[in-house]
Amino acid sequence: MKKSKSFSRRLSSRITIFVVIIFLIEMIVVDLMSTKIIAEEATRSTSHMLHGTISEIELPLGEVEIATQTISALIATMPDNDYASRIVRQAVEVDSLICGGSVIYPSDKGSRASMSYEDSAGVVHSYFLIGGWKEDSWVERCIAMVDQVRAPFWVEPYKAEGNRNLRVTAYCHPIFREVDGDSVLYAIVTTELPVDWIERKCEAMRPYPNSLTTIMCGHSVIGLRDSVLIAKMQAAIAEDENLQDLQENMKKGEDSMRRIGSGRNVGYIVYGPLHNGWVASVICQYKEVLYHSSLMHANLLIIGLVVIVLLYFICRLAIQRMTTPITQLSDAALRMAKGDLNTRLPEIKSNDEMQHLHDSFVYMQNSITEYIDELKTTTAANERMESELGVARNIQMGMLHTDFPPNVAALLVPAKEVGGDLYDFVQKGKYLYFTIGDVSGKGVPASLMMAITRAGLRFVAGMEQTMDKLLERVNVSVTDTNSNEMFVTLFMGRINLETHHMEYCNAGHNPIIVVPPDSEPYFLKCKPNLAIGLFEDFVYEAESLDLSAGTRLVLYTDGVNEAERADKSLFGNDRLLAWAGSDLVRNTATPDKEVVDSLYNKVQRFTEGNPQNDDITIMSILV
């Protein structure tokens, strides 16, 4: 036998499953909401940090620009090489950011002079004067840029003169003079400053461990020295149109944020312009942004699972304790079902549904005990009644003829233990008296009425009176003893066995069937008379009929033609008359008992096992 799960386990499991579902839904909602909020907050925080770093970088750059503009103004007013040299050197000595400077003059000689000095900290600074530019590619690019923009500008980072390990950038300020109405380039004042402090700023500006902060200066990048990584980034930009569009927007000097990458490498970039045209940007990966959030969610998930497991066992213990009385009541009910009605029920002290259930079991236990006692009494009474009814049935059946003459047969099948149908016949000399009747109702009252009626018929049989007078005597006898207002439908006849003359009187009974030997069977038409037992002074009318030798009479009660199927259809008079026309019935050689059994079997086949709803009585007489 398969072992069933306990109620506490099933209920605990369902509660746990419900809590798990709620917990997972809550975790998903919290994860989605927190991810969105953290990502937005990280973007805003990164943007603020970037603009703070831009401000920190722009401030020194602005100071350098002011210093360079001042030098340019002084050189423009005093066009002397020695003076220009002193001014540049003084600027390098005074400003710690400036590591070198130069003044570029147009010259036919193409000569170049440079100077350097060492400050108190031992750092070597250089400055030089250039008298020509055709032999120096850097100077050529610088002159080309001046010719293009004709305004001050910053040069992309490059290797410093005399120190190839030092990357510097330069601010170039052109000086123009009016010559014959044209603006002619007089000189270019440049101040150099190292970019390592900018790289340190970029390194310091790292919101997350693997964030990358860079400054794009034309085609150069400050903050990124890994050539392999630079090559990968350039290859990725060349293959991705979105990255190309992003690069173009950054070159335009826009200030924005974009989502980049895909899969596990998805992230975002925040960028903003510097006043000198450079663009600073920060790239962060979402997996780093959400690392602590993911770690927190994982911890919450582990804690939640541990709590759910504890909840399962706590619920199971609590439910087991709460349902222990139910288990005890169930065991008690099982013992009661096996017959131990005095089994002890568990005590319930809680004033709740358990107490009500316990009280119900107590009431049921007492009620079943009382019911069984009453059932024993009722069963004993029913057994006595059945015994008495059996005796009554035997008495009733004993009152009926069983020693049939060759030309008479009859059958009576009550619907209950005893019935209200009757048949009888008496032969007095050459006369055969016969009758069939049906008492209203069924059971014991009908059987008593049947006995009274049969006694009356036996009393009048053999009297030399007409059939109507005989039936009136029977009616008076039955009416006097009928206190329950019952009645009896009755057909009574007398046949002269020598002349085949039949006298008869019908008191409200079904018409009998006459089966002549040489013609079709028919229902015998009778004058309407009331059933006996209703009115003591009712006057009955008798009739007579001459029968041919070999004529068969078939008498029956309404239990035959009103036999019912489960679908409420009746056997009916048509089927009855059709049966009467069969060869078996018309054949005078057929015994009357076989005719009676044939009709009864036909009725049984028609009802298809549907319970009998009325007494069935059949009589066959062959004249």
C-alpha positions, 0 to 999 in steps of 0.5 A: 500500500502506498504511503500517503503524505501527512497533512502537515507535510503537504500544507508546509510544502504548499506554504513554502512553495507559495513563499518561494514564489512570492520571494522570487517575484520580489527578488526579481522586482527588486533586482530590476528596480535596483539595477535601473536606479543604480545604473542611473545613479552611477551614470550621474555620479560618473558625469559629475566626477568627469566634469570635476576632473575637466575643471581641474584640468582646465584651470592650469591650462587656462593659466598657461594660456594667460601666461603665453598670451602675456609673453606674446604681448611683450614680444610684440611690443619689443621685437628683440631676440635677447628680450624674447629669450629672457621673457620665455626663460622667466616664464619657465622659471616662474610657472612650475607647469611650463617645462619649456618654451620657444619663439618662432621667427621667420628667418632666411638663415634657418638658424635655431638656438636653444637654451636650458636651465636647472631649477632648485629642485634639479629639474631641467627646463628648456627654452629655445629660439627658432629663426627658421622653420622649413627644416623642422617638421614640427614647426611646419605643422605648427605654421600650417595650423596657424595659417589654417585657424589664425588663432591660438591653439593647443598642439597634440602631445608629442615627445619633448625635445632633448627628452624623448621619454617625456610627452608634452603638449604646447600652447601656440599663440601667433603674433601678426603685424600689419604690413602694407595692409596685410596681416603677416605672421611675425612670430609664434610663441609656444609654451610646453607643459608635460601631460603626465599630470593630466594622465595622473588626473585621468588615473585618479578619475576612476569610478570603478577599478577597471574604468578607463578615463581618457582625453582625446586630443585630435588623433592622440589620446592622453591616459592610454599608453597600452599600444595593444589596447589602442589597436583593439579600440581602433579596430573595434571603432572601424568595425562598429558604425555606432562607435564611429558615430560616437567618435564623431559626436565626441569630436564635435564637442558634445556632452552626453552619455551612451550605452556601449558594448554587448553581452557581459561587456556591456557598459556606458561612456560619459564624455564632455568637452574641454574649452580647448577642443579636447574631449574627456571621457570615462568608460565603465562596465555595468558588471562593475557598477552592479557588482556590489548590488549583485553581491547583495542580491546573492546574499539576500537570496542565500539568506532568503533560502535559509529562512525559507528552509527554516520556515518549512520546518517551523511550519511543519512542526507548528502544523503537526502540533495543531493537527495532532487532535485531527489525527487522534480524531481520525484514528478514533473515527476509524475505530468507531467505523470498525465497531468500537463505538465506545472508543475514547476521544482525545481531549481538546482544550482550545476553544476553537474549530478543533473544539467544535470538531471534537464536540461534533465527534462526541455528538456523532458517537452518541447519535450512532449509538442511539441509532444502532439501538433503534435500528436493532429494535426496528430490525427486530420489528421488521423481521417480525413483520416480514415473518408475519407477512410471509405467513399472510402470503402463504395463507393468501396463496393457500386460499387460491385454487391450485388444483385446476381442471383441464380447461382452467388455469390461473396465475397471481403474482403480487407486487408486494408480499401480499396483494389485492388481486383475486381469482376463483372458480367453482364447478357446480354440476354443469355450471362453471362459476369463475371470477377475477378481481382487483382491489384498490391499493396494494399490500395488507389492506388490499389482501384483507379486502380480497379475502372478504370479497372471495368469501362473499363470492364463495357464499353466493356461488351455486345459488340459482339466481341471475348474475346481477343478483349474485353480484349485488349480494357480494356488493352488500357483503363487501360494503358492510365491512368496508370502513376504509372506503376501498373498492373492488373491480370484478368480473364474474361469470357462469358458463353452462358447460353443456350449452356453452352459454355464458352469463356474466356481469362486469363491475368496473373491471377490464374487459376480458378477451374472447378468442373464438376458434374460427375468428379474430380475438376481441375485447368483450364489451360490457355494460358499465357497472360500478366497482363493488364496495362503493354503494350498497344499493347499486343495481347491477346489470347482467349480460349473456353470450353464446360461445362456440366450442373451443372458445378461449376466455382470457381474464386479466387485471390491470397489472398486465396491460399497465405493465411499465418500462423504465421509460414509462411506456406501457404494455397496452391493450394493442400488444395484449390483443396481438398476443391473443391472436397468436397461434399458441393462444388460438390453438385449442390444444394448447394447455391453459397453463401454457397460455397463462405462462406465455402472457406472463413471460411476454409482460416480463420481457417487455418491462426489461427487469423494471420493478413490478408496480402492480399485482398481476393476475391472469386466468385462461378458460377453454370452453 
